[in-house]
Amino acid sequence: MRFSKFFYLFLLLFLLTCDNEPVDTSVFIEEIEEEEEEQEQEDGTFVDKDGNVFYLGVTCDQGSPDYGVGDNVVEGLDIPTDLPFDFDLSEFLPPVGNQGAMGSCTSWAISYYMKSLQEGIEDGITTRLSPAYTYNQISQGVCGGTALEETLEILKAQGVSNWASFPYSDTDCTTQPDAAVIAEAADNKISDYKGLSGENMVDEMKTLLTQQTPIIISTTISDQFGITDTSGSAAYREHIINYSETGCHAMLVVGYSNLQNAFKVVNSWGTAWGNAGFVWIDYKAFENVADDTAAFRVINAAYVAYDE
């Protein structure tokens, strides 16, 4: 696409300058630059089979499947021999939301879903915290992707405010929380966060979920994400991936089902997407994180956070 634009610009300049007439090229160059900027924005999106566009947003190396583990790793987790057949924490979630036209999935996964779930379990009522609180502080008006650890650090240092005090809008990543909002956020902190090692990941995650600990994941998204499977559910099943055509997306794992052979994951694309906003991600995705030879490697990070 870019080659053809410059080719035709060159051809036009050649024809016009044959008459030794001066040519103003600024208009053509501006149009090319604008179209390239639009293409860069499109790189952070996912387009489904029906042509619907959804924004991604967790920072990664162009959809890389390489699994990253920080210095602080979950260790010594005792895996029960009698894990239940299925388990689900979604009853403690706030309503499924929609990140809209911003790359804010990390703050939706962490600040909105994960932390609201923690507070909901603690208080016994549905809690709705604001993804804008962390996203706007990190993005500072540039509404692109953000990192998992950077977002978790804000929850550790500051907490996160209620939605009503600092509401989210997918047209505003500039407004910053004032002193009163920051003071309120301190009621909703995490004490620490840790990454999963990538070893024995399926059983570790099942165990964590039964301990009421959801898992934040960064996922490489291909064109097969959310496709209806043989059970009639939106899922992400094993397939060969072209990593040159992928991006990364943050979500929260809130349950599992051995019948589905998959983890239940809440997304931030609204209730009209997937299974009323949820998707099943095959166990195989989590078994393959350390296997460089696997064709289906889509989990590139996984973290848990602990309520303060």
N, C-alpha and C positions, 0 to 999 in steps of 0.2 A: 504494500500500500504506500509506504513512504517512498520507495524507489520510483513508483509511477508518478507521484506528485512532483518530485524533483526533475524527472525526465521531461514531463510536459512543461514545467517552468523553464527548463533549459531550452526546449524546442521553441517555446513562445518568444523567449528573449532572442534567440538566434534569428528568427524570422523578422522580428521587429527591428533589430539592430542592423539588418541588411540595408535599410534605407538611411542608416546613420542617424536615426532619431533616438534621443535619450528616452530611456524607459524607467518608470518608477516601479521598482520591484518590491517596495515595502508592503504593498497590499497583498501580494501573493505570499510573501514570507509570513506575514501576520496570520493569514488563513491557514497555512501549513502548521504554524506553531499552535494555533488554537485547536486544530484537529488532533495534533499530537497530545496536547494536554487532556482533551476529552478521552483519548485512548488510554492514557495513564490512569485516569479516574476509573475507567471501565475495568482495568486490571484487578481492582479490588472488589469485584462483583462475581456473583454466580448466576448463570442464566439456566433455568430449568427447561425441560423438553417442550413446555408450552410457551416459552419465550418470556416468562416472568423474571425480572431482575431482582436479586437480593444482594445486599451488601455483606461483605466479610469483615475483616478488620484486625485480627491478631497479627502482630508482626512476625514474619518468618522469611526464610530465604526462598522466595518464589515457590511456595508450596512444597518445600523440601520434606521428605519423609524421615530425615535423620532425627532420631530421638535424643533430646537433650535433658540432662539431669544436672541440677544445681549442686552446690556443696552441702546443702541441708536435705538429707534423704530419710524417708521413713525406714526405720530399721526395727528388727525384733518383733515384728507383728506376728501374733499367735494365730495361726489359721485353724479354725475349728474343723473337726472331721464331719460335723453334722450341719453344714451350712444349709439354710432353707432352699427349696426348689426355686423360689422366686422371692423378690423383695422390692418394695417400692416406697420411696420417700416423697413422692410428688404431692401427697395431700398437704404437706407443710409448705409448699411453694406459694409465692404470690401468683396472681393471674399471669398467664402467658402473655408476653408483650412483643412489640415489634420495634426493632432498632431503626427501621426506616432507612433513609438515604445517607447514613453515616457509618464509618467503619468502627463502630462502638461495641462490637460483640464481646470484647474482653470485659468491659465494665458491666455488660448485661449478665455475662456468665458469673462474674465474681461479686460485684456490688449489689446487683439486683437479685439474682437467683440464689447464689450461695449464701450471702450474708442474710438476706431476708428469710431464707429457710432456717438458718441457725437461730435467728431471733424468734421465728415462729415456733420452733420447738421449745425454746426456753420460756417464752411468754404464754404459749398455748393459744395464740391468736394469729391470724394472718397478718404478716408484716410486709410492707411495701417500701423498700429503700430505693434510693435514686442512683441509677447508673451515671447520670450527669455529674454527680459529685466528684467521682474519680476521673471520668472521661474528659471533662472540661479542664480540669487542672493539668492533665497530661498533654492534651491536644493543643490548648492555648490558641484556638482559632483555626488550626489546621486539622480538619476533620477526617484524618486518616486512621491507620491502624495503630494500636498500642500494645505494649508488652504485658504478659501475665505478671511477671515479678514486679514491675513498676507499679501496677495496680494494687497488687497484694501489699506492697510496702506502704502505700497510702492508708490502706485499711489497718495496718499494724500501727502506724504512727498517729493517724487522725481518726480512723473509723469511717463511717459513711452516714449521710443524713437521710432523713425520711423524704420520700418522693414529694409530699405536700410542701415541704419547706424549700426544696430545690428541684422543681419538676424537670423532667427530660423533654427536650424537643429536638427532632432530627434536622432542624434548621439552625440550631445554635450550639456551637461548641466553644464559644468565646466567653460567655458570662461566667464569672467566678463566684464561689460561695463567699458570703460576708462573714464577719466575726461571729454573729449569732448562729449561723448555720454550721460553722466549723465547731462551735461549742456543743451544739446538739449532736453532731456526728460522733463525738467522743463516747457516747453511750453504746455505740455499735462497732467496737473494735474487734480485731482478732489478736490473739496473743503471739501467734507464730504461724508459719506455713512451711510445708516440706514437699519435696518432689518424690515421685515414685521411681524406684530404681529401674523398672522395666523388666525385672525378673519375677516370674510367677505372678504376673500382673493380674490375670483374671481372678485368681483366688484372693489375692490381696485386695482387689477392688470390691469383691463380694463381701469380704470380711469388714472392710471399712464402711460399706453401705449399711450392713446390719448393726454397726456401731453408730448409726445416724451421722455418718460423715460422707457427704457427697464429694465427687472428684471433678475438679476443673480440668478440662482437656483442650489442647490445641490440635485440630484435625486438618489434614490435607484433604481438600474437597475436589472431587472429580465430577464429571457429568453424570455419574451414577448415584450421586448422593440423593437420598430421599426417594429413589425409585420404588414403586410398589413391588413387593416380592411375592412369592408363591402363597404366602399366608394372607395376602391382601393388605399388608401393612407397609407404610413408608419405612424403608430400611436402607442400610449401607452394607452391602454384601461383598464377598470376595470377588475381585475381578482384576484384570491387568490394567494398570494406570499409566497414562502418559503424563509424566510429572512436569512437562513443559507447558501443560494446559491446566494447571491447578493453582489454588490459592489456599490460605490458611484461615481457619474459623474457630473461635473459642465457644465452647458450650459446657454444660454441666451434666454429669452423669448422676442420675437420681434413683436408679433401680436396675434390676436385672431379671431375666427370665430364662430358665434352662429350656423351656419349650420353644422360645424364640431363638435360643442359642445366641443371645445378644444382651447388651446393656441398654437400658432406657435412658435417653438423653433429651433434655429440654433445650430447644432452640429459641432464637430471638427474632423469628420472622413472622410472628403472629399465628393465630389459631387456624387460619385458612390454609396454612402450609402443613404438610406431613400428617401425622396422627394428632390432629388438633394442637399442633405446635411441637410435638415430640417426634423422635425418630429412633429406630432400633439400630444400633451399631454392632455388627457381628463380633463375637468373641475373638474371631480370627485376627481382627485388626489389632487387638491388644496382645495376642500371642506372638505377633510378628514384629514387635517393635525393635527387637535386637537382632533380627534375621536380615542381614543385608541382601540375601538372595531372594527374599520373598517378593512376589509381584504386587501383593496387596499390603503395603505399609503406609498407614495413614495417620497414626497417632505420633505426633512429634513432641508432645509434652504432657505431663499429668501432675497435678498438685492437689494437696489437701490443705485446708486451713483450720485452725483451732480457735474456737470462740474464747474471748477474754472473760 
